[in-house]
Amino acid sequence: MSNNESMNRVRAGLARRYATERRFRMYGVLAILMSLFFLVLLFTTIIGNGYTAFLQTHIKLDITFDQALLDPSGKGDLAEISRTGDFNGVVKAALREAFPEVTKRGDRKSLYNLASGGAGFELRDMLMADPSLMGKTVSVWLTADDEIDMFMKGHIDRDVPEDDRRVKDLTIEWVDRLLAEDRLEKQFNTTFFTAGDSRDAEQSGIWGAAVGSFYTLIVTLLLSFPIGVAAAIYLEEFAPTNRFTDFIEVNINNLAAVPSIVFGLLGLAVFISFFGMPRSAPLVGGLVLTLMTLPTIIIASRAALKSVPPSIREAALGIGASKMQMVFHHVLPLAMPGMLTGAIIGMAQALGESAPLLMIGMVAFIVDIPGGVFDPSTVLPVQIYLWADSPERAFVERTSAAIMVLLAFLVVMNALAVMLRKRFEKRW
């Protein structure tokens, strides 16, 4: 074979290899672009559906805190007024005064639906905060009904035939009149961030679920981090290499891949059925999530310990330190940034879990804000699940808004893990 033929074969082979490499790179770029496309599509859908939840329609009414409705006995007992006062009657009276031409019973019922069913509670809180309002007439911005809110945000089309939409023509006339009188506007929805769950979409918020998530994660962190770090130190620094420790290591790796709902079943069987702990409590939720996050923390902690050079151990032992002193005075401080990173990643994973918490009853409808780890509560992922199952259109936007808040927490926690790793990690 001549030299020319050999060179031609080499060139042809190189051309095929280069073409294969270009195709491989192209496939990689296409995969990345597709991933980015679907990620952008996901975030666009969530933000597009949820950003309107941060605004809430309010209606301005001239409220008369009528003593005949709120304190007929005239005792001035705030506790009794709070318990028995007809605050909803005050709201209805204000609506009748604003629309005196509405006299038919059916029309008045529709008129009363302009304001939220929780508007009376807003007035009650105002009067409890300032008892001097009794007998006075003041202009108050009250939360509007969720259907009015959806109409104001454009989710209900007025051009659709009346029989095909939830807001009737007469109600639209009232809305237009209120808009012309500057008595209807969208304001920042503080209720969404300060209230617990509610049957009325306009009165529902994420604060109760956020507090429940906080208590649950605190329990998880206080249990999983020290136990996980201690287990990693023992397995990496003190445990002998034998079949028993190999068995433990294999099972730790296997537990990291177990579906989370299995841990929920374990929590239901052990913590609730056997030990009799309260259902829907952050304490039980934290125990279940501890079991779920322990493998992640142990694996990350062992990797952090392995990253410490053997020379550190040898130097500590060489100057007379005991093995315990070597581990806790020299190796552990150097491995701690990696351990903290693993713990934060484990907490972020726990924050987004819902399946194991559903199994222990944290799916219950909880209105009150939990005051401790023993109080009934729910968490953000379960709150999202509950709202997603509600048929009202207003809950759709709140579901997306709650997802945005949850994703923000997850991004912050993962960013914190990256910052800690870059700030404290030592490269040997």
C-alpha positions as CSV (number, residue, x, y, z in Angstrom):
1,M,0.0,0.0,0.0
2,S,1.4,3.4,-1.0
3,N,2.0,6.2,1.3
4,N,-0.8,8.3,-0.4
5,E,-3.4,5.6,0.2
6,S,-2.3,5.3,3.8
7,M,-2.6,9.0,4.3
8,N,-6.0,9.1,2.6
9,R,-7.3,6.4,5.0
10,V,-5.9,8.3,8.0
11,R,-7.6,11.5,6.8
12,A,-10.8,9.7,6.2
13,G,-10.7,8.2,9.7
14,L,-9.9,11.6,11.2
15,A,-12.8,13.2,9.3
16,R,-15.2,10.5,10.6
17,R,-13.9,11.1,14.2
18,Y,-14.2,14.8,13.9
19,A,-17.7,14.5,12.4
20,T,-18.7,12.2,15.3
21,E,-17.3,14.7,17.8
22,R,-19.2,17.5,16.2
23,R,-22.4,15.5,16.3
24,F,-21.9,14.7,19.9
25,R,-21.3,18.3,20.8
26,M,-24.4,19.3,18.8
27,Y,-26.5,16.7,20.7
28,G,-25.1,18.1,24.0
29,V,-26.0,21.7,23.0
30,L,-29.5,20.6,21.8
31,A,-30.0,18.8,25.1
32,I,-29.0,21.8,27.1
33,L,-31.2,24.1,25.0
34,M,-34.2,21.8,25.4
35,S,-33.7,21.7,29.1
36,L,-33.5,25.5,29.3
37,F,-36.6,25.8,27.1
38,F,-38.7,23.5,29.3
39,L,-37.3,25.3,32.4
40,V,-38.3,28.7,31.0
41,L,-41.7,27.3,30.0
42,L,-42.2,26.0,33.5
43,F,-41.2,29.2,35.2
44,T,-43.2,31.3,32.7
45,T,-46.3,29.2,33.3
46,I,-46.0,29.4,37.1
47,I,-45.2,33.2,37.2
48,G,-47.9,33.9,34.6
49,N,-50.6,32.1,36.7
50,G,-49.4,33.3,40.1
51,Y,-48.1,36.9,40.0
52,T,-51.7,38.3,40.2
53,A,-52.1,36.6,43.6
54,F,-49.8,39.3,45.1
55,L,-52.6,41.8,44.4
56,Q,-56.1,41.7,45.9
57,T,-59.1,43.7,45.0
58,H,-60.5,45.9,47.8
59,I,-63.8,47.8,48.1
60,K,-64.2,51.1,49.9
61,L,-67.3,51.4,52.0
62,D,-68.6,53.9,54.5
63,I,-68.8,51.7,57.6
64,T,-71.0,52.7,60.6
65,F,-70.0,50.8,63.7
66,D,-73.6,50.7,64.8
67,Q,-73.9,49.9,68.5
68,A,-77.4,48.4,68.0
69,L,-75.8,45.7,65.9
70,L,-72.5,45.3,67.7
71,D,-73.3,45.9,71.3
72,P,-77.0,45.8,71.9
73,S,-76.6,45.4,75.6
74,G,-74.5,48.6,75.8
75,K,-72.0,47.1,78.3
76,G,-69.0,47.9,76.2
77,D,-67.5,44.5,76.9
78,L,-65.0,43.9,74.0
79,A,-64.9,40.2,74.5
80,E,-68.6,39.9,74.2
81,I,-68.7,42.3,71.2
82,S,-66.0,40.2,69.5
83,R,-68.0,37.0,70.2
84,T,-71.6,38.1,69.5
85,G,-71.4,41.4,67.5
86,D,-73.1,41.3,64.0
87,F,-70.1,42.6,62.0
88,N,-71.4,41.0,58.8
89,G,-74.6,43.0,59.4
90,V,-72.6,46.2,59.5
91,V,-71.0,45.3,56.1
92,K,-74.4,44.6,54.6
93,A,-75.8,47.9,55.9
94,A,-72.9,49.7,54.3
95,L,-73.6,48.0,51.0
96,R,-77.3,48.8,51.2
97,E,-76.4,52.4,51.8
98,A,-74.0,52.5,48.9
99,F,-76.7,51.1,46.6
100,P,-80.1,52.3,48.0
101,E,-81.9,51.5,44.7
102,V,-81.3,47.7,45.2
103,T,-84.4,46.5,47.0
104,K,-85.2,43.0,45.7
105,R,-84.2,40.2,47.9
106,G,-82.3,38.3,45.2
107,D,-80.5,41.4,44.1
108,R,-79.5,42.3,47.6
109,K,-78.1,38.8,48.1
110,S,-75.9,39.4,45.0
111,L,-75.0,42.8,46.3
112,Y,-73.8,41.4,49.6
113,N,-71.4,39.1,47.6
114,L,-69.4,42.1,46.5
115,A,-67.5,42.0,49.8
116,S,-65.6,39.0,51.1
117,G,-67.2,36.7,53.6
118,G,-64.4,37.6,55.9
119,A,-65.0,41.3,55.8
120,G,-66.8,41.2,59.1
121,F,-63.7,39.7,60.8
122,E,-61.7,42.6,59.4
123,L,-64.1,45.1,61.0
124,R,-64.0,43.1,64.3
125,D,-60.2,43.4,64.3
126,M,-60.4,47.1,63.7
127,L,-62.8,47.7,66.5
128,M,-60.8,45.5,68.9
129,A,-57.7,47.6,68.1
130,D,-59.6,50.9,68.4
131,P,-62.8,50.7,70.6
132,S,-63.4,54.5,70.1
133,L,-64.7,53.6,66.6
134,M,-68.0,52.4,68.2
135,G,-70.8,54.7,66.9
136,K,-68.6,56.4,64.3
137,T,-68.8,56.2,60.5
138,V,-65.5,55.8,58.7
139,S,-64.4,54.9,55.2
140,V,-62.8,51.4,55.2
141,W,-61.1,49.4,52.4
142,L,-62.5,45.9,52.8
143,T,-61.4,42.7,50.9
144,A,-63.7,42.1,47.9
145,D,-65.1,38.6,47.0
146,D,-62.9,36.3,45.0
147,E,-65.2,36.4,42.0
148,I,-65.0,40.2,41.9
149,D,-61.2,39.9,42.3
150,M,-61.0,37.5,39.3
151,F,-63.2,39.8,37.3
152,M,-60.9,42.8,38.1
153,K,-57.8,40.8,37.1
154,G,-59.3,39.8,33.7
155,H,-59.8,36.1,34.5
156,I,-63.6,36.5,33.8
157,D,-64.5,38.0,30.5
158,R,-67.4,40.4,30.5
159,D,-67.9,39.8,26.7
160,V,-68.9,36.2,27.4
161,P,-72.7,35.5,27.5
162,E,-74.1,36.0,31.0
163,D,-75.1,32.4,31.4
164,D,-71.5,31.3,30.8
165,R,-69.8,33.4,33.4
166,R,-69.9,33.5,37.2
167,V,-70.3,37.3,37.4
168,K,-73.7,38.5,36.3
169,D,-74.5,41.7,34.3
170,L,-76.0,43.4,37.3
171,T,-72.9,42.8,39.4
172,I,-70.7,44.1,36.5
173,E,-72.8,47.3,36.6
174,W,-72.1,47.7,40.3
175,V,-68.4,47.1,39.7
176,D,-68.3,49.7,37.0
177,R,-70.0,52.2,39.3
178,L,-67.6,51.5,42.1
179,L,-64.7,52.0,39.7
180,A,-66.1,55.3,38.6
181,E,-66.3,56.4,42.2
182,D,-62.8,55.2,43.0
183,R,-64.2,52.7,45.5
184,L,-62.7,49.6,43.9
185,E,-59.0,49.0,43.4
186,K,-56.3,46.4,43.5
187,Q,-53.9,46.6,46.5
188,F,-50.9,44.6,47.6
189,N,-52.2,41.3,49.1
190,T,-50.7,41.3,52.6
191,T,-53.3,38.7,53.6
192,F,-51.5,36.2,51.4
193,F,-48.3,36.5,53.5
194,T,-49.9,37.0,57.0
195,A,-52.9,34.6,57.1
196,G,-53.4,30.9,57.4
197,D,-55.6,28.7,55.2
198,S,-59.3,29.6,54.6
199,R,-62.2,28.2,52.6
200,D,-62.5,31.7,51.1
201,A,-59.8,32.2,48.5
202,E,-59.5,35.9,49.1
203,Q,-58.8,35.3,52.9
204,S,-56.3,32.5,52.5
205,G,-52.6,32.8,53.0
206,I,-49.4,30.9,53.3
207,W,-48.2,32.1,56.8
208,G,-49.6,29.1,58.6
209,A,-47.9,26.7,56.2
210,A,-44.7,28.7,56.3
211,V,-44.6,28.6,60.1
212,G,-45.4,24.8,60.0
213,S,-42.5,24.3,57.5
214,F,-40.2,26.3,59.8
215,Y,-41.0,24.2,62.9
216,T,-40.7,21.0,60.9
217,L,-37.3,22.0,59.4
218,I,-36.0,23.1,62.9
219,V,-36.9,19.6,64.3
220,T,-35.3,18.0,61.3
221,L,-32.1,20.0,61.5
222,L,-31.7,19.5,65.2
223,L,-32.0,15.8,64.9
224,S,-30.5,14.9,61.5
225,F,-27.4,17.1,61.5
226,P,-25.8,15.9,64.8
227,I,-26.8,12.3,64.2
228,G,-25.7,12.3,60.6
229,V,-22.3,13.9,61.4
230,A,-21.7,11.5,64.3
231,A,-22.5,8.5,62.1
232,A,-20.2,9.8,59.4
233,I,-17.4,10.4,61.8
234,Y,-17.7,6.9,63.3
235,L,-17.9,5.1,59.9
236,E,-15.1,7.1,58.4
237,E,-12.6,7.5,61.3
238,F,-13.3,4.9,63.9
239,A,-15.3,1.9,62.5
240,P,-13.2,-1.2,61.6
241,T,-13.5,-2.4,58.0
242,N,-15.5,-5.6,58.2
243,R,-18.7,-7.1,56.8
244,F,-20.9,-5.3,59.4
245,T,-19.7,-1.8,58.4
246,D,-19.9,-2.7,54.7
247,F,-23.5,-3.8,55.3
248,I,-24.2,-0.5,57.0
249,E,-22.7,1.5,54.2
250,V,-24.6,-0.3,51.5
251,N,-27.9,0.3,53.4
252,I,-27.1,4.0,53.9
253,N,-26.6,4.3,50.1
254,N,-29.8,2.3,49.5
255,L,-31.8,4.5,51.9
256,A,-30.9,7.6,49.9
257,A,-32.8,6.1,47.0
258,V,-35.9,4.9,48.8
259,P,-39.1,6.7,47.8
260,S,-40.0,9.4,50.3
261,I,-43.5,8.0,50.9
262,V,-42.0,4.9,52.4
263,F,-40.6,7.1,55.2
264,G,-44.1,8.4,55.6
265,L,-45.5,4.9,56.1
266,L,-42.7,4.2,58.6
267,G,-43.6,7.4,60.5
268,L,-47.3,6.5,60.5
269,A,-46.6,3.0,61.8
270,V,-43.9,3.9,64.4
271,F,-44.4,7.4,65.6
272,I,-48.2,7.7,65.4
273,S,-49.5,4.2,65.8
274,F,-46.9,2.8,68.1
275,F,-45.7,5.8,70.2
276,G,-49.1,7.6,70.0
277,M,-47.6,11.0,68.9
278,P,-50.1,13.6,67.6
279,R,-51.0,13.7,64.0
280,S,-50.4,16.7,61.9
281,A,-47.7,18.0,64.3
282,P,-44.4,19.4,63.2
283,L,-42.6,17.2,65.7
284,V,-43.8,14.0,63.9
285,G,-43.1,15.7,60.5
286,G,-39.6,16.6,61.6
287,L,-39.0,13.0,62.8
288,V,-40.1,11.6,59.5
289,L,-38.0,14.0,57.5
290,T,-35.0,13.3,59.7
291,L,-35.2,9.6,58.6
292,M,-35.4,10.8,55.0
293,T,-32.5,13.3,55.1
294,L,-30.1,11.3,57.3
295,P,-28.6,9.3,54.3
296,T,-28.0,12.5,52.4
297,I,-26.2,14.1,55.3
298,I,-24.2,11.0,56.2
299,I,-23.0,10.6,52.6
300,A,-22.1,14.3,52.2
301,S,-20.3,14.3,55.6
302,R,-18.3,11.2,54.8
303,A,-17.3,12.8,51.5
304,A,-16.2,15.9,53.4
305,L,-14.1,13.9,55.8
306,K,-12.5,12.0,53.0
307,S,-11.5,15.3,51.3
308,V,-9.3,16.2,54.3
309,P,-5.7,15.1,53.3
310,P,-4.1,12.2,55.3
311,S,-1.2,14.5,56.1
312,I,-3.5,16.5,58.5
313,R,-4.2,13.3,60.5
314,E,-0.6,12.2,60.4
315,A,0.7,15.6,61.6
316,A,-1.8,15.7,64.5
317,L,-0.9,12.2,65.6
318,G,2.8,13.0,65.2
319,I,2.7,15.8,67.7
320,G,1.0,13.5,70.3
321,A,-2.7,14.1,69.8
322,S,-5.0,11.2,70.5
323,K,-7.2,9.9,67.7
324,M,-10.2,11.7,69.3
325,Q,-8.3,15.0,69.4
326,M,-7.1,14.5,65.9
327,V,-10.6,14.0,64.6
328,F,-12.4,16.7,66.6
329,H,-9.6,19.4,66.7
330,H,-8.2,19.1,63.2
331,V,-10.2,16.9,60.8
332,L,-13.7,18.0,61.7
333,P,-13.2,21.8,61.5
334,L,-11.7,21.3,58.0
335,A,-14.6,19.1,56.9
336,M,-17.4,21.2,58.5
337,P,-18.0,23.4,55.4
338,G,-18.7,20.3,53.3
339,M,-20.9,18.9,56.0
340,L,-22.9,22.2,56.3
341,T,-23.4,22.1,52.5
342,G,-24.8,18.6,52.7
343,A,-27.0,19.6,55.5
344,I,-28.4,22.6,53.7
345,I,-29.1,20.4,50.6
346,G,-30.8,17.9,52.8
347,M,-32.9,20.6,54.4
348,A,-33.9,21.9,50.9
349,Q,-34.9,18.4,49.9
350,A,-37.0,18.1,53.1
351,L,-38.6,21.5,52.5
352,G,-40.0,20.4,49.2
353,E,-41.3,17.0,50.4
354,S,-45.1,16.4,50.7
355,A,-45.6,12.6,50.2
356,P,-44.3,11.5,53.7
357,L,-46.1,14.3,55.4
358,L,-49.4,13.4,53.7
359,M,-49.1,10.0,55.3
360,I,-48.9,11.4,58.9
361,G,-51.9,13.6,58.5
362,M,-50.4,17.0,57.7
363,V,-52.9,17.3,54.9
364,A,-55.6,18.5,57.4
365,F,-57.3,21.8,56.9
366,I,-55.5,24.1,59.5
367,V,-56.7,27.7,59.9
368,D,-54.8,28.7,63.0
369,I,-51.1,29.6,63.0
370,P,-49.2,26.9,64.9
371,G,-47.5,28.1,68.1
372,G,-45.1,25.2,68.6
373,V,-44.0,21.8,67.4
374,F,-47.0,20.0,69.0
375,D,-49.7,22.2,67.4
376,P,-51.6,20.9,64.4
377,S,-50.1,22.5,61.2
378,T,-49.4,21.9,57.6
379,V,-46.4,22.8,55.4
380,L,-45.9,24.7,52.1
381,P,-45.8,21.7,49.7
382,V,-49.0,20.2,51.3
383,Q,-50.7,23.6,51.2
384,I,-49.9,23.8,47.5
385,Y,-51.4,20.3,47.1
386,L,-54.6,21.4,48.9
387,W,-55.1,24.5,46.9
388,A,-54.4,22.8,43.6
389,D,-57.3,20.4,44.4
390,S,-59.7,23.4,44.9
391,P,-62.1,24.2,42.0
392,E,-62.2,28.0,42.5
393,R,-60.2,30.0,39.9
394,A,-58.8,32.2,42.7
395,F,-57.0,29.2,44.3
396,V,-55.3,28.5,41.0
397,E,-53.3,31.7,41.2
398,R,-52.6,31.2,44.9
399,T,-51.3,27.8,44.1
400,S,-48.8,29.2,41.6
401,A,-47.9,32.1,43.9
402,A,-47.2,29.6,46.7
403,I,-45.0,27.6,44.3
404,M,-43.1,30.8,43.6
405,V,-42.5,31.3,47.3
406,L,-41.4,27.7,47.8
407,L,-39.1,27.9,44.8
408,A,-37.6,31.1,46.2
409,F,-36.9,29.4,49.5
410,L,-35.3,26.5,47.7
411,V,-33.1,28.8,45.5
412,V,-32.0,30.7,48.6
413,M,-31.1,27.5,50.5
414,N,-29.1,26.1,47.5
415,A,-27.4,29.4,46.9
416,L,-26.4,29.5,50.6
417,A,-25.0,26.0,50.3
418,V,-22.9,27.1,47.2
419,M,-21.7,30.3,49.1
420,L,-20.7,28.3,52.1
421,R,-18.8,25.8,50.0
422,K,-17.0,28.6,48.1
423,R,-16.3,30.6,51.2
424,F,-14.9,28.0,53.5
425,E,-13.8,25.1,51.2
426,K,-10.1,24.5,51.1
427,R,-8.4,23.0,48.1
428,W,-5.5,20.7,48.9
